[in-house]
Amino acid sequence: MTSPLAFSAPADRNKQPILDVLRQLLPAQGRALEIASGTGQHLTWFAAHLPAWQWQPTDQRADLFPDITARIREARLGNVQPPRLLDVLTESWLPEATPPFDLIYCANMLHIAPWACCGGLMRGAARHLAPGGRLVTYGPYLEDAVPTSEGNLKFDASLRAQDPAWGLRRREDVAQEARRAGLQLVARHAMPANNLLLVWTRVA
């Protein structure tokens, strides 16, 4: 008997709101790289609804690849490449001949990874974005001028209890790491459940 695929209820809930924003941001076609694909629920949803885009899923955990591959196969998606190993802290994300990407998408990674991964994500995105390309990050953030919801405060405390290196990140700190890598924040979208979708591009 085949084991059920790994499933994230939050990813299932937020995939459509995120897609709605991506449709406003993106041109009709392009190349997309997903960082930390996890269960593959976001990528397969986006690829099915943005069929003119080519998608490359990645994760640092190869044990997730069978579920990602199964979802791609079940959805009969011809615009998704096989998943690849990618650790944002490495200086070489992909083979040198890999063409640049019009979209690099990373959801719900920064708060469940060491802080160094933020800088790694920004530097890697700066290396692999095509001219005019966008890095999109999604998840919960702390913001200096915005009161933090009770739910996010509890979530932050629970993350830090699991691992002191984890926790919600200040948007301003993330923006500073982006600037160091040559990227700038160009759009902030408030999303359901007190999350943010942030859009970054190269500094002009």
C-alpha positions in Angstrom: 0.0 0.0 0.0 1.4 3.4 -1.0 2.0 5.8 1.9 0.1 9.1 1.8 2.0 12.1 0.6 3.4 14.5 3.1 0.8 17.3 3.5 0.9 20.8 5.0 -2.4 22.3 5.9 -1.1 25.9 5.9 0.4 25.4 2.5 -3.0 24.2 1.2 -4.7 27.2 2.7 -2.4 29.9 1.5 -1.5 28.5 -2.0 -4.4 30.4 -3.7 -3.9 33.8 -2.0 -0.2 33.6 -2.9 -1.0 32.6 -6.5 -3.4 35.6 -6.7 -0.5 38.0 -5.9 1.9 36.2 -8.2 -0.5 36.6 -11.1 -0.4 40.4 -10.5 3.4 40.5 -10.3 4.6 38.2 -13.1 4.7 38.4 -16.8 2.9 35.8 -18.9 5.9 33.4 -19.0 9.3 32.9 -17.5 11.6 30.7 -15.5 11.0 30.1 -11.7 13.2 28.6 -9.0 11.6 27.5 -5.8 13.8 27.4 -2.7 12.8 25.0 0.1 10.0 23.3 -1.8 9.1 21.1 1.1 6.0 19.0 0.3 5.8 20.5 -3.2 2.2 21.8 -2.7 2.9 25.4 -3.6 5.0 24.6 -6.7 2.6 22.1 -8.2 -0.3 24.5 -7.6 1.5 27.4 -9.2 2.8 25.4 -12.1 -0.7 24.1 -12.9 -2.1 27.6 -13.0 0.8 29.3 -14.6 1.5 26.8 -17.4 3.7 29.1 -19.5 6.2 29.2 -16.7 9.0 26.6 -16.3 9.5 25.6 -12.6 12.5 24.2 -10.8 11.8 22.8 -7.3 14.7 22.5 -4.8 15.2 21.5 -1.2 18.2 20.7 1.0 16.4 17.4 2.1 16.4 14.7 -0.6 14.0 12.6 1.4 11.3 15.1 0.4 11.9 14.5 -3.3 9.7 11.4 -3.7 6.6 13.3 -2.6 7.4 16.3 -4.8 7.9 14.0 -7.8 4.7 12.1 -7.0 2.7 15.4 -6.9 4.3 16.5 -10.2 3.3 13.2 -11.8 -0.2 13.2 -10.4 -0.8 16.7 -11.7 0.6 15.7 -15.1 2.8 18.8 -15.2 5.1 19.1 -18.1 6.5 22.4 -17.0 8.3 21.2 -13.9 11.8 19.9 -13.7 12.9 17.1 -11.3 13.7 18.4 -7.8 17.3 19.3 -7.1 19.3 19.5 -3.9 20.0 23.1 -2.9 21.5 24.5 0.3 21.2 28.3 0.4 24.5 28.6 2.4 26.5 27.1 -0.4 28.2 29.5 -2.9 27.3 27.3 -5.9 23.5 26.7 -6.0 23.2 25.2 -9.5 25.5 24.3 -12.4 27.2 27.2 -14.0 25.4 26.8 -17.3 22.0 27.2 -15.6 20.1 30.1 -17.2 19.0 32.9 -14.8 15.5 32.9 -13.3 12.8 35.5 -13.7 11.3 34.4 -10.3 13.0 33.0 -7.2 10.3 32.0 -4.7 10.9 31.0 -1.1 8.1 30.5 1.4 8.2 29.8 5.2 12.0 29.1 5.4 13.5 32.1 7.1 11.9 31.5 10.5 12.8 27.7 10.6 16.4 28.1 9.6 19.5 29.7 11.2 19.8 33.5 10.5 22.8 32.9 8.2 20.3 31.3 5.7 18.8 34.8 5.2 22.0 36.2 3.9 22.6 33.0 1.8 19.2 33.3 0.2 19.8 37.0 -0.7 23.3 36.4 -2.1 22.2 33.4 -4.1 19.1 35.2 -5.5 21.3 38.1 -6.5 23.5 35.7 -8.5 20.7 33.8 -10.2 18.0 36.4 -10.9 17.6 37.5 -14.5 17.6 41.3 -15.3 14.3 42.5 -14.0 13.7 39.3 -12.1 12.1 39.1 -8.7 12.8 37.3 -5.4 9.5 36.6 -3.6 9.6 35.6 0.1 6.5 34.6 2.1 5.9 34.0 5.7 5.4 35.7 9.1 7.6 38.6 10.0 8.1 41.1 12.8 8.0 44.8 11.8 9.1 47.8 13.8 6.1 50.0 13.1 3.5 47.2 13.0 2.0 45.6 16.2 2.7 41.8 16.2 -0.4 39.6 16.4 -0.8 37.4 19.5 -0.7 34.4 17.3 2.7 35.4 15.8 4.1 36.1 19.2 3.1 32.6 20.4 4.5 31.1 17.1 7.8 32.9 17.6 8.1 31.6 21.2 7.3 28.1 20.1 9.9 28.2 17.4 12.6 29.5 19.7 11.7 26.8 22.2 12.3 24.1 19.5 15.6 25.7 18.3 17.2 28.9 19.6 18.4 29.5 16.0 14.9 29.7 14.8 12.3 32.5 15.1 10.3 35.1 13.3 12.6 37.6 11.5 12.4 41.4 11.6 11.5 42.6 8.1 14.0 45.4 8.6 16.8 43.0 9.3 15.9 40.9 6.3 16.0 44.1 4.2 19.5 44.9 5.5 20.7 41.5 4.4 19.1 42.1 1.0 20.9 45.4 0.6 24.2 43.8 1.4 23.6 41.4 -1.5 22.5 44.1 -3.9 18.7 43.6 -3.6 16.0 46.0 -2.4 12.4 45.6 -1.2 9.9 46.9 -3.8 6.6 45.6 -2.6 4.9 44.4 0.7 1.7 42.5 0.5 -0.3 41.7 3.6 -1.6 38.2 3.4 -4.1 36.0 5.4 -3.1 34.7 8.9 -0.7 37.6 9.6 1.8 36.7 6.9 3.6 38.9 4.4 4.6 38.4 0.8 7.6 40.5 0.1 9.0 41.3 -3.4 12.7 42.0 -3.9 14.7 43.1 -7.0 18.2 44.1 -7.8 19.2 47.6 -6.7 19.1 49.9 -9.8 
